[in-house]
Amino acid sequence: MINSEKISDKTDYKRISGNVISLMLLNGIYFLSPLILIPYLMKTIGSELYGVYIFSWTFVYYFIFIVNYGFDYSATREIAINKFDNEKVSDIYSNTFYSRLILLSVSIVILILSVIFIDKLGTNAQLILLGIGVIAGQAFFPTWLFQGMEEMKFITIVNSLIRISPIILIFIFVKSGSDLNFVMLFQSLGFLIGGILSHFFAIKRFNIKLAKPNITKISSNLKSGWSLFLSTVGISLYREVNTVILGFVTNNFILVGYYALADKFIRVVQLIVNSFSQALFPYFGYKLIDERRETIKRFTKVAGFYTAFLSLVSVVFYFVTPLLVRLYLGSDFPEIVRDIRIMSPIILIGGLNYYFGVAGLVNLNHKNAFTAFVLIAGIINVSLSLILTKTHLDAGAAVSLTVAESLLLILILSYLQIKERVFLSKNNTL
């Protein structure tokens, strides 16, 4: 007799493996594309203007958090749960899409007011305003839908094409510091074209019927996503804000560039290895509905292997960092090497934060706790960063981030053990 459970498991593993590979490529392309540009930009526009660009890009990137509003978590989970109900999927897509358009409008207004009334931003007003296309493209980009439906191949292909185009344009048109604005312009075009194409493909691929805007449903959607939005705000407080704090505190955009480059190295590795937990997020989301205890045991077992893998990656990356920086930039940059090494534990800690926090707490309906923990970590990071960047400059920013990530992991693991008994219990061992 054919064992249907084994067949189901094999199907799950095959689908998850495919999504892991797609997400690894997607995340790799997302951060590898700017890494390809950095050596070229540092030679053509110089270290200081590169720091100005990163400072402006980071400010623009804050608004992506507003547009996403936690939908990458909440909408992905809702899609995963209702993936076989086309009417429900269409309803979720419509409400999320219109909600993001409203958030896009709010973001543009805030961004414009910011460059008008904040002098340091006004100095780079044109560069920042050219980044509006990045925010708009993100509003259209339905990565959450493809992830919830567990079909990541198309979104990966589109990202590959769209990310390569700005790189080619930058290599062709950016030849000196006077061409700085083109860097942001081409990035905006890439985001915008990719987002719009993906939006229309999603409607056709999943036979989505885009409904008329319903204020009541949109309002309900925004209210239900509020706690996860706060968590993304918290994430921005310890993942994005240090670059801006460093710029405001030191007014040294060369150091901003050094720290940002070190952070980008860490993020590239993180995003590639975190593709595993991202792919598991929707899987655990719908499995927990009917098979809660069994799924928690499986979740905990997988965590052990994932921890060992992340630990190995972190250690290896720490020791090869000087060689990587030398090969990448063509010479030694001790400041960048130091910052990367300070943050190298984040590959392990941050990976576990996503796995236990998003795939774990959020799927187990403890999203309010996750939000609170992320906000606490964010506040601690901002406080430390404001203090340490004055005395230790970019190294202080790196220390602040590492401490914040560590605190977040302690909070998440402690809460999971208290509420779900996932560790060191009779049925679960890590």
Contacts in CASP RR format, 6 or more apart in sequence:
PFRMAT RR
TARGET T0000
AUTHOR 0000-0000-0000
METHOD contacts of the structure
MODEL  1
MINSEKISDKTDYKRISGNVISLMLLNGIYFLSPLILIPYLMKTIGSELY
GVYIFSWTFVYYFIFIVNYGFDYSATREIAINKFDNEKVSDIYSNTFYSR
LILLSVSIVILILSVIFIDKLGTNAQLILLGIGVIAGQAFFPTWLFQGME
EMKFITIVNSLIRISPIILIFIFVKSGSDLNFVMLFQSLGFLIGGILSHF
FAIKRFNIKLAKPNITKISSNLKSGWSLFLSTVGISLYREVNTVILGFVT
NNFILVGYYALADKFIRVVQLIVNSFSQALFPYFGYKLIDERRETIKRFT
KVAGFYTAFLSLVSVVFYFVTPLLVRLYLGSDFPEIVRDIRIMSPIILIG
GLNYYFGVAGLVNLNHKNAFTAFVLIAGIINVSLSLILTKTHLDAGAAVS
LTVAESLLLILILSYLQIKERVFLSKNNTL
12 283 0 8 1.000
15 150 0 8 1.000
16 150 0 8 1.000
16 279 0 8 1.000
16 280 0 8 1.000
16 283 0 8 1.000
18 152 0 8 1.000
18 279 0 8 1.000
19 147 0 8 1.000
19 150 0 8 1.000
19 152 0 8 1.000
19 279 0 8 1.000
20 275 0 8 1.000
20 276 0 8 1.000
20 279 0 8 1.000
21 275 0 8 1.000
22 152 0 8 1.000
22 153 0 8 1.000
22 155 0 8 1.000
22 156 0 8 1.000
22 279 0 8 1.000
23 147 0 8 1.000
23 152 0 8 1.000
23 156 0 8 1.000
23 275 0 8 1.000
23 278 0 8 1.000
23 279 0 8 1.000
24 272 0 8 1.000
24 275 0 8 1.000
25 156 0 8 1.000
25 160 0 8 1.000
26 143 0 8 1.000
26 152 0 8 1.000
26 155 0 8 1.000
26 156 0 8 1.000
26 159 0 8 1.000
26 275 0 8 1.000
27 271 0 8 1.000
27 272 0 8 1.000
27 274 0 8 1.000
27 275 0 8 1.000
27 278 0 8 1.000
28 268 0 8 1.000
28 271 0 8 1.000
28 272 0 8 1.000
29 156 0 8 1.000
29 159 0 8 1.000
29 160 0 8 1.000
29 163 0 8 1.000
30 159 0 8 1.000
30 163 0 8 1.000
30 271 0 8 1.000
31 264 0 8 1.000
31 267 0 8 1.000
31 268 0 8 1.000
31 271 0 8 1.000
32 268 0 8 1.000
33 163 0 8 1.000
33 164 0 8 1.000
33 166 0 8 1.000
33 167 0 8 1.000
34 264 0 8 1.000
35 264 0 8 1.000
35 265 0 8 1.000
35 268 0 8 1.000
35 328 0 8 1.000
36 167 0 8 1.000
37 167 0 8 1.000
37 170 0 8 1.000
37 183 0 8 1.000
38 50 0 8 1.000
38 261 0 8 1.000
38 264 0 8 1.000
38 328 0 8 1.000
38 329 0 8 1.000
39 328 0 8 1.000
39 329 0 8 1.000
39 330 0 8 1.000
40 170 0 8 1.000
40 171 0 8 1.000
40 174 0 8 1.000
41 50 0 8 1.000
41 53 0 8 1.000
41 170 0 8 1.000
41 174 0 8 1.000
41 183 0 8 1.000
42 50 0 8 1.000
42 329 0 8 1.000
44 174 0 8 1.000
44 175 0 8 1.000
44 176 0 8 1.000
44 177 0 8 1.000
44 179 0 8 1.000
45 53 0 8 1.000
45 174 0 8 1.000
45 176 0 8 1.000
45 177 0 8 1.000
45 179 0 8 1.000
45 180 0 8 1.000
45 183 0 8 1.000
46 177 0 8 1.000
47 253 0 8 1.000
47 254 0 8 1.000
47 257 0 8 1.000
48 253 0 8 1.000
48 254 0 8 1.000
49 177 0 8 1.000
49 180 0 8 1.000
49 253 0 8 1.000
50 253 0 8 1.000
50 257 0 8 1.000
51 253 0 8 1.000
51 254 0 8 1.000
51 256 0 8 1.000
51 257 0 8 1.000
51 260 0 8 1.000
52 124 0 8 1.000
52 127 0 8 1.000
52 180 0 8 1.000
52 253 0 8 1.000
52 256 0 8 1.000
53 127 0 8 1.000
53 180 0 8 1.000
53 183 0 8 1.000
53 184 0 8 1.000
54 243 0 8 1.000
54 256 0 8 1.000
54 257 0 8 1.000
54 260 0 8 1.000
55 124 0 8 1.000
55 243 0 8 1.000
55 244 0 8 1.000
55 247 0 8 1.000
55 253 0 8 1.000
55 256 0 8 1.000
56 124 0 8 1.000
56 127 0 8 1.000
56 128 0 8 1.000
56 184 0 8 1.000
57 131 0 8 1.000
57 184 0 8 1.000
57 187 0 8 1.000
58 240 0 8 1.000
58 243 0 8 1.000
58 244 0 8 1.000
58 260 0 8 1.000
59 114 0 8 1.000
59 121 0 8 1.000
59 128 0 8 1.000
59 244 0 8 1.000
60 111 0 8 1.000
60 128 0 8 1.000
60 131 0 8 1.000
60 132 0 8 1.000
60 134 0 8 1.000
60 135 0 8 1.000
60 184 0 8 1.000
61 134 0 8 1.000
61 240 0 8 1.000
62 236 0 8 1.000
62 240 0 8 1.000
63 107 0 8 1.000
63 110 0 8 1.000
63 111 0 8 1.000
63 135 0 8 1.000
64 134 0 8 1.000
64 135 0 8 1.000
64 138 0 8 1.000
65 232 0 8 1.000
65 233 0 8 1.000
65 235 0 8 1.000
65 236 0 8 1.000
65 240 0 8 1.000
66 103 0 8 1.000
66 106 0 8 1.000
66 107 0 8 1.000
66 110 0 8 1.000
66 229 0 8 1.000
67 100 0 8 1.000
67 103 0 8 1.000
67 104 0 8 1.000
67 107 0 8 1.000
67 135 0 8 1.000
67 138 0 8 1.000
67 139 0 8 1.000
68 100 0 8 1.000
68 138 0 8 1.000
68 232 0 8 1.000
69 99 0 8 1.000
69 100 0 8 1.000
69 103 0 8 1.000
69 222 0 8 1.000
69 225 0 8 1.000
69 228 0 8 1.000
69 229 0 8 1.000
69 232 0 8 1.000
70 225 0 8 1.000
70 228 0 8 1.000
70 229 0 8 1.000
70 231 0 8 1.000
70 232 0 8 1.000
71 96 0 8 1.000
71 99 0 8 1.000
71 100 0 8 1.000
71 144 0 8 1.000
71 225 0 8 1.000
71 228 0 8 1.000
72 143 0 8 1.000
72 144 0 8 1.000
72 147 0 8 1.000
73 228 0 8 1.000
73 231 0 8 1.000
73 281 0 8 1.000
73 358 0 8 1.000
73 362 0 8 1.000
73 367 0 8 1.000
74 224 0 8 1.000
74 225 0 8 1.000
74 228 0 8 1.000
74 367 0 8 1.000
75 92 0 8 1.000
75 96 0 8 1.000
75 144 0 8 1.000
75 145 0 8 1.000
76 144 0 8 1.000
76 145 0 8 1.000
76 147 0 8 1.000
76 148 0 8 1.000
76 281 0 8 1.000
76 282 0 8 1.000
77 148 0 8 1.000
77 281 0 8 1.000
77 282 0 8 1.000
77 285 0 8 1.000
77 362 0 8 1.000
77 363 0 8 1.000
78 92 0 8 1.000
79 89 0 8 1.000
79 92 0 8 1.000
79 93 0 8 1.000
79 144 0 8 1.000
79 145 0 8 1.000
79 147 0 8 1.000
79 148 0 8 1.000
79 149 0 8 1.000
79 282 0 8 1.000
80 148 0 8 1.000
80 149 0 8 1.000
80 150 0 8 1.000
80 281 0 8 1.000
80 282 0 8 1.000
80 283 0 8 1.000
80 285 0 8 1.000
80 286 0 8 1.000
81 285 0 8 1.000
81 286 0 8 1.000
81 289 0 8 1.000
82 88 0 8 1.000
82 89 0 8 1.000
82 92 0 8 1.000
83 89 0 8 1.000
83 148 0 8 1.000
83 149 0 8 1.000
83 150 0 8 1.000
83 286 0 8 1.000
86 206 0 8 1.000
86 207 0 8 1.000
86 208 0 8 1.000
89 145 0 8 1.000
89 149 0 8 1.000
89 206 0 8 1.000
89 208 0 8 1.000
90 208 0 8 1.000
90 209 0 8 1.000
90 210 0 8 1.000
90 211 0 8 1.000
91 211 0 8 1.000
91 217 0 8 1.000
93 142 0 8 1.000
93 145 0 8 1.000
93 202 0 8 1.000
93 203 0 8 1.000
93 206 0 8 1.000
93 208 0 8 1.000
93 210 0 8 1.000
94 208 0 8 1.000
94 209 0 8 1.000
94 210 0 8 1.000
94 211 0 8 1.000
94 213 0 8 1.000
94 214 0 8 1.000
95 214 0 8 1.000
95 217 0 8 1.000
95 218 0 8 1.000
95 220 0 8 1.000
95 221 0 8 1.000
96 144 0 8 1.000
96 221 0 8 1.000
97 142 0 8 1.000
97 199 0 8 1.000
97 210 0 8 1.000
98 213 0 8 1.000
98 218 0 8 1.000
99 218 0 8 1.000
99 221 0 8 1.000
99 222 0 8 1.000
100 139 0 8 1.000
100 140 0 8 1.000
101 139 0 8 1.000
102 218 0 8 1.000
102 222 0 8 1.000
103 139 0 8 1.000
104 135 0 8 1.000
104 136 0 8 1.000
104 139 0 8 1.000
107 135 0 8 1.000
108 132 0 8 1.000
108 135 0 8 1.000
111 128 0 8 1.000
111 129 0 8 1.000
111 132 0 8 1.000
111 135 0 8 1.000
112 129 0 8 1.000
114 121 0 8 1.000
115 121 0 8 1.000
115 122 0 8 1.000
115 124 0 8 1.000
115 125 0 8 1.000
115 128 0 8 1.000
115 129 0 8 1.000
116 122 0 8 1.000
116 125 0 8 1.000
120 248 0 8 1.000
121 128 0 8 1.000
122 128 0 8 1.000
126 181 0 8 1.000
127 180 0 8 1.000
127 181 0 8 1.000
127 184 0 8 1.000
128 184 0 8 1.000
130 181 0 8 1.000
130 184 0 8 1.000
130 185 0 8 1.000
130 188 0 8 1.000
131 184 0 8 1.000
131 185 0 8 1.000
131 187 0 8 1.000
131 188 0 8 1.000
132 188 0 8 1.000
133 188 0 8 1.000
133 189 0 8 1.000
133 191 0 8 1.000
133 192 0 8 1.000
134 184 0 8 1.000
134 187 0 8 1.000
134 188 0 8 1.000
134 191 0 8 1.000
134 192 0 8 1.000
136 188 0 8 1.000
136 191 0 8 1.000
136 192 0 8 1.000
137 191 0 8 1.000
137 192 0 8 1.000
137 194 0 8 1.000
137 195 0 8 1.000
137 196 0 8 1.000
138 191 0 8 1.000
138 195 0 8 1.000
140 192 0 8 1.000
140 194 0 8 1.000
140 195 0 8 1.000
140 196 0 8 1.000
140 198 0 8 1.000
140 199 0 8 1.000
141 191 0 8 1.000
141 194 0 8 1.000
141 195 0 8 1.000
141 198 0 8 1.000
141 199 0 8 1.000
142 198 0 8 1.000
142 199 0 8 1.000
142 202 0 8 1.000
143 155 0 8 1.000
143 198 0 8 1.000
145 202 0 8 1.000
145 206 0 8 1.000
146 152 0 8 1.000
146 154 0 8 1.000
146 155 0 8 1.000
146 202 0 8 1.000
147 278 0 8 1.000
147 281 0 8 1.000
147 282 0 8 1.000
148 282 0 8 1.000
149 206 0 8 1.000
150 279 0 8 1.000
150 282 0 8 1.000
150 283 0 8 1.000
151 205 0 8 1.000
152 279 0 8 1.000
154 198 0 8 1.000
154 201 0 8 1.000
154 205 0 8 1.000
155 198 0 8 1.000
158 194 0 8 1.000
158 195 0 8 1.000
158 197 0 8 1.000
158 198 0 8 1.000
158 201 0 8 1.000
159 194 0 8 1.000
162 190 0 8 1.000
162 191 0 8 1.000
162 193 0 8 1.000
162 194 0 8 1.000
162 195 0 8 1.000
162 197 0 8 1.000
163 190 0 8 1.000
165 186 0 8 1.000
165 189 0 8 1.000
165 190 0 8 1.000
165 193 0 8 1.000
166 186 0 8 1.000
166 187 0 8 1.000
166 189 0 8 1.000
166 190 0 8 1.000
169 182 0 8 1.000
169 186 0 8 1.000
169 189 0 8 1.000
170 182 0 8 1.000
170 183 0 8 1.000
170 186 0 8 1.000
173 179 0 8 1.000
173 182 0 8 1.000
173 186 0 8 1.000
174 180 0 8 1.000
174 182 0 8 1.000
174 183 0 8 1.000
202 208 0 8 1.000
203 210 0 8 1.000
227 367 0 8 1.000
227 368 0 8 1.000
227 371 0 8 1.000
228 362 0 8 1.000
228 367 0 8 1.000
228 371 0 8 1.000
230 371 0 8 1.000
230 374 0 8 1.000
230 375 0 8 1.000
231 367 0 8 1.000
231 370 0 8 1.000
231 371 0 8 1.000
231 374 0 8 1.000
231 375 0 8 1.000
233 375 0 8 1.000
234 374 0 8 1.000
234 375 0 8 1.000
234 377 0 8 1.000
234 378 0 8 1.000
235 374 0 8 1.000
235 378 0 8 1.000
237 375 0 8 1.000
237 377 0 8 1.000
237 378 0 8 1.000
237 379 0 8 1.000
237 381 0 8 1.000
237 382 0 8 1.000
238 374 0 8 1.000
238 377 0 8 1.000
238 378 0 8 1.000
238 380 0 8 1.000
238 381 0 8 1.000
238 382 0 8 1.000
238 400 0 8 1.000
238 401 0 8 1.000
238 404 0 8 1.000
238 405 0 8 1.000
238 408 0 8 1.000
239 401 0 8 1.000
241 378 0 8 1.000
241 381 0 8 1.000
241 382 0 8 1.000
241 385 0 8 1.000
242 259 0 8 1.000
242 263 0 8 1.000
242 381 0 8 1.000
242 385 0 8 1.000
242 389 0 8 1.000
242 397 0 8 1.000
242 400 0 8 1.000
242 401 0 8 1.000
243 256 0 8 1.000
243 259 0 8 1.000
243 260 0 8 1.000
243 263 0 8 1.000
243 397 0 8 1.000
245 382 0 8 1.000
245 385 0 8 1.000
245 386 0 8 1.000
245 389 0 8 1.000
245 397 0 8 1.000
246 252 0 8 1.000
246 255 0 8 1.000
246 256 0 8 1.000
246 259 0 8 1.000
246 385 0 8 1.000
246 389 0 8 1.000
246 393 0 8 1.000
246 394 0 8 1.000
246 397 0 8 1.000
247 253 0 8 1.000
247 255 0 8 1.000
247 256 0 8 1.000
249 386 0 8 1.000
249 389 0 8 1.000
249 390 0 8 1.000
250 256 0 8 1.000
250 389 0 8 1.000
250 393 0 8 1.000
252 393 0 8 1.000
255 335 0 8 1.000
255 393 0 8 1.000
255 394 0 8 1.000
256 394 0 8 1.000
258 333 0 8 1.000
258 335 0 8 1.000
258 336 0 8 1.000
258 339 0 8 1.000
258 394 0 8 1.000
259 339 0 8 1.000
259 394 0 8 1.000
259 397 0 8 1.000
259 398 0 8 1.000
261 336 0 8 1.000
262 336 0 8 1.000
262 339 0 8 1.000
262 340 0 8 1.000
262 343 0 8 1.000
262 394 0 8 1.000
262 398 0 8 1.000
263 339 0 8 1.000
263 343 0 8 1.000
263 398 0 8 1.000
263 401 0 8 1.000
265 321 0 8 1.000
265 324 0 8 1.000
265 336 0 8 1.000
265 340 0 8 1.000
266 340 0 8 1.000
266 343 0 8 1.000
266 344 0 8 1.000
266 346 0 8 1.000
266 347 0 8 1.000
269 313 0 8 1.000
269 317 0 8 1.000
269 347 0 8 1.000
270 346 0 8 1.000
270 347 0 8 1.000
270 350 0 8 1.000
270 351 0 8 1.000
273 309 0 8 1.000
273 310 0 8 1.000
273 313 0 8 1.000
273 347 0 8 1.000
273 351 0 8 1.000
274 350 0 8 1.000
274 351 0 8 1.000
274 354 0 8 1.000
276 306 0 8 1.000
277 306 0 8 1.000
277 351 0 8 1.000
277 354 0 8 1.000
277 355 0 8 1.000
277 358 0 8 1.000
277 359 0 8 1.000
278 354 0 8 1.000
280 302 0 8 1.000
280 355 0 8 1.000
280 359 0 8 1.000
281 358 0 8 1.000
281 359 0 8 1.000
281 362 0 8 1.000
281 363 0 8 1.000
284 295 0 8 1.000
284 299 0 8 1.000
284 359 0 8 1.000
284 360 0 8 1.000
284 363 0 8 1.000
285 363 0 8 1.000
287 295 0 8 1.000
288 295 0 8 1.000
288 296 0 8 1.000
288 363 0 8 1.000
288 364 0 8 1.000
293 427 0 8 1.000
296 364 0 8 1.000
296 420 0 8 1.000
296 422 0 8 1.000
296 428 0 8 1.000
297 427 0 8 1.000
297 428 0 8 1.000
299 359 0 8 1.000
299 360 0 8 1.000
299 422 0 8 1.000
300 422 0 8 1.000
300 423 0 8 1.000
300 428 0 8 1.000
300 429 0 8 1.000
300 430 0 8 1.000
301 428 0 8 1.000
303 352 0 8 1.000
303 355 0 8 1.000
303 356 0 8 1.000
303 430 0 8 1.000
304 430 0 8 1.000
306 352 0 8 1.000
306 355 0 8 1.000
307 348 0 8 1.000
307 352 0 8 1.000
307 430 0 8 1.000
310 347 0 8 1.000
310 348 0 8 1.000
310 351 0 8 1.000
310 352 0 8 1.000
311 348 0 8 1.000
313 347 0 8 1.000
313 348 0 8 1.000
314 344 0 8 1.000
314 345 0 8 1.000
314 347 0 8 1.000
314 348 0 8 1.000
317 340 0 8 1.000
317 344 0 8 1.000
317 347 0 8 1.000
318 341 0 8 1.000
318 344 0 8 1.000
321 337 0 8 1.000
321 340 0 8 1.000
321 341 0 8 1.000
321 344 0 8 1.000
322 332 0 8 1.000
322 337 0 8 1.000
325 332 0 8 1.000
325 333 0 8 1.000
325 336 0 8 1.000
325 337 0 8 1.000
325 340 0 8 1.000
326 332 0 8 1.000
329 336 0 8 1.000
335 394 0 8 1.000
335 395 0 8 1.000
338 395 0 8 1.000
338 398 0 8 1.000
339 394 0 8 1.000
339 395 0 8 1.000
339 397 0 8 1.000
339 398 0 8 1.000
342 395 0 8 1.000
342 398 0 8 1.000
342 399 0 8 1.000
342 402 0 8 1.000
343 398 0 8 1.000
343 401 0 8 1.000
343 402 0 8 1.000
345 402 0 8 1.000
345 405 0 8 1.000
345 406 0 8 1.000
346 401 0 8 1.000
346 402 0 8 1.000
346 405 0 8 1.000
349 402 0 8 1.000
349 405 0 8 1.000
349 406 0 8 1.000
349 408 0 8 1.000
349 409 0 8 1.000
350 405 0 8 1.000
350 408 0 8 1.000
350 409 0 8 1.000
352 409 0 8 1.000
352 413 0 8 1.000
353 405 0 8 1.000
353 408 0 8 1.000
353 409 0 8 1.000
353 412 0 8 1.000
356 409 0 8 1.000
356 412 0 8 1.000
356 413 0 8 1.000
356 416 0 8 1.000
357 370 0 8 1.000
357 412 0 8 1.000
358 370 0 8 1.000
360 366 0 8 1.000
360 416 0 8 1.000
361 367 0 8 1.000
361 369 0 8 1.000
361 370 0 8 1.000
361 412 0 8 1.000
361 415 0 8 1.000
361 416 0 8 1.000
362 370 0 8 1.000
364 419 0 8 1.000
364 420 0 8 1.000
366 415 0 8 1.000
366 419 0 8 1.000
369 415 0 8 1.000
369 419 0 8 1.000
370 412 0 8 1.000
373 408 0 8 1.000
373 411 0 8 1.000
373 412 0 8 1.000
373 415 0 8 1.000
374 408 0 8 1.000
376 407 0 8 1.000
376 408 0 8 1.000
376 411 0 8 1.000
377 404 0 8 1.000
377 405 0 8 1.000
377 407 0 8 1.000
377 408 0 8 1.000
377 411 0 8 1.000
378 404 0 8 1.000
380 403 0 8 1.000
380 404 0 8 1.000
380 407 0 8 1.000
381 400 0 8 1.000
381 401 0 8 1.000
381 403 0 8 1.000
381 404 0 8 1.000
384 396 0 8 1.000
384 399 0 8 1.000
384 400 0 8 1.000
384 403 0 8 1.000
384 404 0 8 1.000
385 396 0 8 1.000
385 397 0 8 1.000
385 400 0 8 1.000
385 401 0 8 1.000
388 395 0 8 1.000
388 396 0 8 1.000
388 397 0 8 1.000
388 399 0 8 1.000
388 400 0 8 1.000
389 396 0 8 1.000
389 397 0 8 1.000
389 400 0 8 1.000
392 399 0 8 1.000
413 423 0 8 1.000
416 422 0 8 1.000
416 423 0 8 1.000
417 423 0 8 1.000
417 424 0 8 1.000
421 428 0 8 1.000
422 428 0 8 1.000
422 430 0 8 1.000
423 429 0 8 1.000
423 430 0 8 1.000
424 430 0 8 1.000
END
